[in-house]
């Protein structure tokens, strides 16, 4: 039976949307809908102290950002994007258009069609999340999206050069320096100078997440994202310092980021709690990570691998790092997770930054019903059908009877007119 050596705030209530956040977002989106560019400029000035002549970066401004970066930084960005692109291309190749004759004369098929335009938001408030440019823009390019708009907030009063370079290398067609809800609203609703997009993707703070929630339906979104979550599944084969580092490495995302240790070894659990306290003494981001660990950290001890799987699936964490004697057991048996990191040789940071899998993942138990952002999110799988006259008569007779069962007279006539027309020889043609 599982026992909690450390319990955090109830994960089911920790992320209730604050009514003030909801109202603020509603007002911002209404302002953008009513006043377009003027509202965006006012909001950018108020929230970011940023009001350039143009929010869209020119080619000259983009090139200037390259000159600010060390050549190694540019090569590192290119390396990370190559990994993301390679895996996205492998995923894209697994998605095939199909066409098949399911009955004599009945041809059914589907095509995977990219959305026409997407807005990619790259957060840059507390941390400039350069990697988010790779995850959204590169993946959208591989999917074949014809128009990709990218935006990020100003950082220290100007465009962050590494974010801009990453957006450009990833293949964005339009790059803007706008942050927060005003960026999401401008891309989704549109203004005089920014044409609206069909889909919004990318992580962000509570206001950005709420904006995506309110706009869902008007545009598509990748997923509803909350604070970063990590679950470490470990047994006695791993060192407690690994566990502590991997818990705090994700807790530093924010003071409300859950970090959970799930183990079948109580000695490891207790050593890990001690190791966390030791590492917090020297970790530069200890103020944020320590608060997250204090309020949202959990330590759970189970009796067996089977029980660990059961508890892990109930938690349905965004990131699940497995450091056990047999990590593949969890790959084969777990069903609810955003992404798995198997073995102590890898870690969530690899996935966040460089290895190639996407870091935009489901949180708040959404892993029960969806995976994360991937090339397929930018594709619409659209069906079509083609039928011969003979097959139309055959299928039409079934359709007619089924429509009668439901009382749909107009639907029934759609079938009946074809049965009458196509079921007779040319010399027997009669009025419909």
C-alpha positions in Angstrom: 0.0 0.0 0.0 1.4 3.4 -1.0 2.4 5.8 1.7 3.2 9.5 1.5 6.4 10.6 3.2 5.9 14.1 1.9 2.6 15.5 0.7 2.2 18.7 -1.3 -0.8 20.8 -2.1 -3.7 18.7 -3.4 -2.8 18.4 -7.1 -6.5 18.3 -8.0 -7.1 21.8 -6.7 -3.7 23.5 -7.2 -4.5 25.0 -10.6 -8.1 26.4 -10.3 -8.3 29.3 -12.7 -8.4 32.5 -10.7 -11.5 34.6 -11.6 -9.2 37.7 -11.8 -7.0 36.0 -14.4 -10.1 35.0 -16.4 -11.5 38.6 -16.3 -8.2 40.2 -17.2 -7.8 37.9 -20.2 -11.4 38.6 -21.4 -10.9 42.3 -21.2 -7.6 42.1 -23.1 -9.1 40.0 -25.9 -12.1 42.2 -26.2 -9.8 45.3 -26.5 -7.8 43.6 -29.3 -11.0 42.6 -31.1 -12.3 46.1 -30.9 -9.2 48.2 -31.5 -6.6 46.0 -33.1 -3.1 47.4 -33.3 -3.8 50.3 -31.0 -4.8 48.0 -28.2 -1.8 45.7 -28.7 0.5 48.7 -28.5 -1.2 50.0 -25.3 -1.0 46.6 -23.7 2.6 46.0 -24.7 3.5 49.4 -23.2 1.6 48.7 -20.0 2.9 45.1 -19.4 6.3 45.1 -21.0 7.3 48.8 -21.4 7.7 48.0 -25.1 6.4 50.2 -27.9 8.7 49.9 -31.0 7.9 51.5 -34.4 7.0 48.1 -35.6 6.4 44.9 -33.6 7.4 42.8 -36.6 11.2 42.4 -36.9 12.7 43.4 -40.2 15.4 41.3 -41.9 18.0 43.8 -40.8 16.9 43.5 -37.1 17.0 39.7 -37.4 20.5 39.7 -38.9 21.6 42.0 -36.1 20.5 39.4 -33.5 22.9 36.9 -35.2 25.8 39.3 -34.7 25.1 39.4 -30.9 25.5 35.6 -30.5 28.7 33.6 -30.1 29.2 31.2 -33.0 29.0 28.3 -30.6 25.6 29.4 -29.5 24.4 29.5 -33.1 25.8 26.0 -33.7 24.2 24.7 -30.6 20.8 26.0 -31.7 21.3 24.4 -35.1 22.2 21.1 -33.5 19.1 21.1 -31.3 16.9 22.0 -34.2 18.4 19.2 -36.3 17.4 16.7 -33.7 13.9 18.0 -33.4 13.6 18.2 -37.2 14.9 14.6 -37.7 12.5 13.1 -35.3 9.6 15.1 -36.6 10.4 13.9 -40.1 10.4 10.4 -38.9 7.0 10.9 -37.3 5.6 12.6 -40.4 6.7 9.6 -42.6 4.6 7.4 -40.4 1.4 9.3 -41.4 0.2 8.0 -44.7 -2.6 9.2 -47.0 -4.8 6.2 -47.8 -7.3 5.2 -50.5 -9.0 1.8 -50.6 -11.9 0.1 -52.2 -14.0 -1.1 -49.2 -16.8 -2.5 -51.3 -17.1 -3.1 -55.0 -17.3 0.4 -56.5 -16.9 2.2 -53.1 -13.6 4.1 -52.7 -12.7 5.7 -49.3 -9.6 7.6 -48.4 -8.1 10.2 -46.3 -5.5 13.0 -46.8 -3.2 14.5 -44.1 -3.5 18.2 -44.8 -1.5 20.8 -42.9 -3.3 23.8 -41.4 -2.8 26.9 -43.4 -1.4 29.1 -40.7 -0.1 28.8 -37.1 1.0 31.2 -34.4 3.9 29.9 -32.3 4.4 31.6 -28.9 7.8 31.4 -27.2 7.8 32.5 -23.6 10.5 34.8 -22.4 9.6 36.4 -19.1 11.5 34.7 -16.3 13.5 32.4 -18.6 14.0 32.9 -22.3 12.7 29.5 -23.5 14.7 29.3 -26.7 13.9 25.6 -27.1 10.2 26.4 -27.5 11.0 27.9 -30.9 12.5 24.5 -32.0 9.5 22.5 -30.7 6.8 24.6 -32.4 8.3 26.2 -35.5 10.5 23.4 -36.7 7.7 20.9 -36.2 5.2 23.1 -38.0 7.6 23.4 -40.9 8.0 19.6 -41.2 4.2 19.3 -41.2 4.2 21.7 -44.2 2.3 24.7 -42.7 2.5 27.4 -45.3 2.5 30.4 -42.9 4.2 30.3 -39.5 4.0 33.4 -37.2 6.3 33.5 -34.2 6.2 35.8 -31.3 8.1 36.3 -28.0 8.0 39.0 -25.4 10.9 41.5 -25.1 13.6 40.5 -22.7 15.3 43.2 -20.7 13.7 45.8 -22.9 14.5 44.4 -26.3 14.1 41.3 -28.5 16.1 38.4 -27.1 18.7 37.7 -29.7 18.9 33.9 -29.2 15.1 33.5 -29.4 15.0 35.6 -32.6 17.9 33.6 -34.1 16.2 30.3 -33.1 12.9 31.4 -34.6 14.6 32.4 -37.9 16.7 29.2 -38.1 13.5 27.2 -37.4 11.8 28.7 -40.4 9.3 31.3 -39.1 7.8 33.4 -41.9 6.9 36.4 -39.6 8.7 37.2 -36.3 7.2 39.7 -33.8 8.3 40.9 -30.4 5.0 40.9 -28.4 4.4 39.1 -25.2 1.6 37.6 -23.1 -2.1 37.7 -23.9 -1.7 40.5 -26.3 0.5 38.3 -28.5 -1.9 35.4 -28.3 -4.8 37.7 -29.1 -3.1 39.5 -32.0 -2.3 36.2 -33.7 -5.7 34.6 -33.0 -8.0 37.6 -33.6 -5.8 39.5 -36.0 -5.2 43.2 -36.2 -4.7 45.7 -39.1 -1.1 44.6 -39.5 -1.2 40.9 -38.3 -3.4 38.5 -40.2 -5.1 36.0 -38.0 -3.9 32.4 -37.8 -5.8 29.1 -37.7 -4.0 27.6 -34.7 -2.0 28.8 -31.7 0.7 26.6 -30.0 3.3 27.1 -27.3 3.6 27.2 -23.5 3.2 30.3 -21.3 2.1 31.6 -17.9 -1.4 31.4 -16.4 -2.6 34.3 -18.5 -1.4 32.8 -21.8 -2.9 29.5 -20.9 -6.2 31.2 -20.1 -6.1 33.1 -23.4 -5.7 29.9 -25.3 -8.6 28.4 -23.4 -10.9 31.3 -24.2 -9.9 31.4 -27.9 -10.2 27.6 -28.4 -12.9 27.0 -31.0 -12.2 30.3 -32.8 -8.7 28.9 -33.4 -7.2 25.5 -32.8 -4.7 25.0 -30.0 -2.0 22.4 -29.2 -3.2 21.7 -25.6 -4.1 23.3 -22.3 -0.8 23.7 -20.5 -0.3 24.3 -16.8 2.9 24.5 -14.6 5.6 22.0 -15.5 5.3 18.6 -13.7 7.8 15.9 -13.1 7.5 12.4 -11.7 10.6 10.4 -10.8 10.1 6.7 -10.6 13.1 5.1 -8.9 14.3 2.0 -7.0 17.4 1.2 -5.0 19.6 0.9 -8.1 19.9 4.7 -8.5 21.8 7.3 -6.5 19.8 9.8 -4.4 21.7 12.7 -5.8 20.4 11.8 -9.3 16.8 11.8 -7.9 17.3 15.1 -6.1 18.9 16.8 -9.2 16.1 15.6 -11.5 13.4 16.8 -9.1 14.9 20.2 -8.6 15.8 20.6 -12.2 12.1 20.7 -13.1 10.9 22.4 -9.9 12.9 25.5 -10.9 10.4 26.2 -13.7 8.1 27.9 -11.2 7.0 28.0 -7.6 3.9 25.9 -8.4 5.7 23.2 -10.4 4.9 19.7 -8.9 8.0 17.4 -8.4 7.2 13.9 -7.2 9.4 11.0 -6.2 7.7 7.6 -6.5 9.8 4.6 -5.2 9.6 1.2 -3.7 12.6 1.9 -1.5 11.9 3.9 1.7 15.7 4.3 2.4 16.1 5.9 -1.1 13.1 8.1 -0.4 14.6 9.4 2.8 18.1 9.9 1.3 16.6 11.8 -1.6 14.8 14.2 0.7 18.1 14.9 2.5 19.8 15.3 -0.9 17.2 17.8 -2.0 17.9 20.0 1.1 21.7 19.7 0.4 21.4 20.7 -3.2 19.1 23.6 -2.4 22.0 25.2 -0.5 24.0 25.8 -3.6 21.5 25.7 -6.5 21.3 29.3 -8.0 17.5 28.9 -8.6 16.9 27.5 -5.1 14.5 30.3 -4.3 12.0 29.1 -6.9 12.8 25.4 -6.8 12.8 25.3 -3.0 9.4 26.9 -2.8 8.0 24.5 -5.4 9.5 21.5 -3.5 8.1 22.8 -0.2 4.6 23.4 -1.5 4.1 20.9 -4.3 6.8 18.3 -3.8 5.7 14.8 -2.9 7.5 11.5 -1.9 5.5 8.3 -2.3 6.7 4.8 -1.3 5.0 1.8 -2.9 5.4 -1.9 -2.3 6.0 -3.1 -5.8 6.5 -2.1 -9.5 2.9 -2.9 -10.1 1.7 -0.5 -7.4 4.1 2.2 -8.8 2.5 1.8 -12.2 -0.9 2.2 -10.7 0.0 5.3 -8.8 1.9 6.8 -11.7 -1.1 6.4 -14.0 -3.3 8.1 -11.5 -0.9 11.0 -11.3 -0.6 11.2 -15.1 2.4 13.5 -15.0 3.8 15.6 -17.8 7.3 14.2 -17.5 8.0 10.7 -16.1 11.6 9.8 -15.5 12.2 6.1 -14.8 15.4 5.1 -13.0 14.9 1.5 -12.0 16.5 -1.9 -12.6 14.0 -2.6 -15.4 12.8 0.7 -16.9 11.2 -1.1 -19.9 8.6 -2.5 -17.4 7.1 1.0 -17.1 7.3 1.6 -20.9 5.3 -1.6 -21.4 2.7 -1.1 -18.6 2.2 2.6 -18.1 -0.6 4.4 -20.0 -0.8 7.9 -18.7 2.2 10.2 -19.2 3.3 13.1 -21.4 6.7 11.7 -22.1 8.9 8.9 -20.6 12.6 9.2 -19.9 13.9 5.6 -19.5 17.0 4.9 -17.5 19.3 7.1 -15.3 21.5 7.9 -18.4 18.8 10.3 -19.7 16.7 13.0 -18.1 13.9 15.5 -18.7 16.4 18.3 -19.5 17.5 16.4 -22.6 13.9 16.3 -23.8 13.3 19.9 -22.9 16.3 21.3 -24.8 18.0 19.1 -27.4 17.4 15.4 -27.9 14.6 15.6 -30.4 11.3 14.7 -28.7 8.9 17.6 -28.2 8.8 19.4 -24.9 5.3 20.8 -25.2 3.4 18.2 -23.2 0.1 17.7 -21.4 -0.2 18.7 -17.8 -2.9 18.7 -15.1 -3.8 15.0 -15.8 -4.5 15.7 -19.5 -2.1 12.8 -20.3 -5.1 10.6 -19.6 -6.5 11.6 -23.0 -3.8 13.3 -25.1 -0.2 13.3 -26.0 2.0 16.3 -26.5 2.7 18.6 -29.5 4.0 16.7 -32.5 3.9 16.9 -36.3 0.5 15.3 -36.4 -1.0 18.2 -34.4 -0.5 20.5 -37.4 -2.2 18.1 -39.7 -5.9 17.6 -40.4 -6.8 14.0 -41.4 -9.6 14.6 -43.9 -11.7 11.8 -45.4 -13.2 11.6 -48.9 -15.3 9.1 -50.8 -15.9 8.1 -54.4 -18.8 5.8 -55.6 -19.8 4.1 -58.9 -23.4 4.2 -60.0 -23.8 0.5 -59.2 -22.4 0.9 -55.7 -24.6 4.0 -55.1 -27.7 1.8 -55.7 -26.4 -0.9 -53.3 -25.4 1.5 -50.5 -28.4 3.7 -51.2 -30.9 1.0 -50.3 -29.3 0.5 -46.9 -29.0 4.2 -46.4 -32.7 4.8 -47.3 -33.9 2.3 -44.7 -31.6 3.6 -42.0 -32.8 7.2 -42.6 -36.4 6.0 -42.3 -35.6 4.5 -38.9 -34.4 7.9 -37.8 -37.2 9.9 -39.4 -34.9 11.9 -41.7 -37.0 12.3 -44.8 -34.6 14.6 -46.6 -31.7 12.3 -45.9 -33.7 9.4 -47.2 -34.5 11.2 -50.4 -30.8 11.9 -51.0 -30.4 8.1 -51.2 -33.7 7.3 -52.9 -33.1 9.7 -55.9 -29.9 7.9 -56.7 -31.5 4.4 -56.3 -34.2 5.5 -58.7 -31.9 7.1 -61.2 -29.0 4.6 -61.2 -31.1 1.5 -60.6 -32.8 1.5 -64.0 -31.5 0.9 -67.5 -30.9 3.9 -69.7 -34.1 3.2 -71.7 -36.1 3.1 -68.5 -35.2 6.6 -67.4 -38.1 8.3 -65.5 -38.4 11.7 -63.8 -36.8 11.9 -60.4 
